[in-house]
Amino acid sequence: MTKMVTSTFIASGSLMLYLDNELIMQNSDSTTVELEEGKEYIVHWFVKGTPGSSYSITISSPREAQYQLTRVLDRGGRGFGFFNFNNSKYESIVN
């Protein structure tokens, strides 16, 4: 099994981070989650806070899921997003 290493930060408000519809982290925190090899995953998040405040999401491992996001909340004070990845130990070769 592979480990997904994740950290989040929110200056003012709440941030919820999900892995395949399971809440894995809230607000400013860090966590490690076990992943199955060869499975496709979806990471998504919802943010609510003071307009103008910043938040960030970092996934440092595994390589297939590496992700870095830093944003500032707009006038509505809300944000969301998602991405997917396949946790495969084999890479496809493109010519």
Summary of the structure (lengths in Angstrom):
residues: 95
radius of gyration: 14.3
end to end distance: 29.5
largest distance: 47.6
contacts: 257
relative contact order: 0.29
helix: 3%
strand: 66%
